[in-house]
Amino acid sequence: MLQVHDGQCGLCVHFGEHHAQEKKLVEIRVKKSASETMLDECAHPKHASLHLRVTPISGCDGFERAKPN
């Protein structure tokens, strides 16, 4: 498992935004850890057209903190 820190995609509202209530995403935001092999979409408005697949420990300047559910 990888530790996910503030500023990284796993804690960003845009990481997996289209299925944000999915158990695995909620667990990442609560436990702040994720599988080494996990990839998901980045739905940030500036990147959405690129259809990026990122890891929970990726990051960019468009980070917006997600609320843990």
Buried (B, 14 or more C-beta within 10 A) or exposed (E): EBEBEEEBBBBBBBBBBEEBEEEEBBEBBEEBEBEEEBEBBBBBEEBBEEEBEBBBBBBBEBBEEBEEE
